[in-house]
């Protein structure tokens, strides 16, 4: 493992410890907030596994669809992903910091 990989591993491990500490500190969280933390833990765990030697995830299969690399499709996919993400109370009240839709 190179020095850069060790540093990345240490960063991820520290990030994981902080999130775990938050979970222990706030045992009475609402279900939606707890789900956000669990999602973050899953993301960190995936990154740790990638850095720890399990390698990157398998690349996506090449598509014969000419629209697969379209900027409009990329924008649509990003919008779909954004819609799937959990929304915090702050985001519900103040928005996600995105530009308002043009009318």
Order of alpha helices (4+ residues) and beta strands (2+ residues): alpha-alpha-alpha-alpha
